[in-house]
């Protein structure tokens, strides 16, 4: 089974890199569909910056998965962070 991640739709290089690495990538249109992420089926959410989230849309329980800020990171570095977190879960 593939690992599912959510990536902000503006992060095209990250989307392509993670798809090529075998991830099942779903896109996030800024914070518009963030409230729809309500399960732990996704392994991570990758956003351009934490300012993507509006205070009224998020809280400590929603979304229930790790959020990775891609600002200043390469696609490979983001993949490494996701994989390190997956190893800790196992």
Protein Blocks (a to p, Z undefined) as FASTA:
>chain_A
ZZdddddfklmmlmmmmmmnopacdddehjllmmmmmbfkbfbdcdfbfklpcfklpcfk
lccbdcddfehpafklmmmmmmmmmmmmZZ
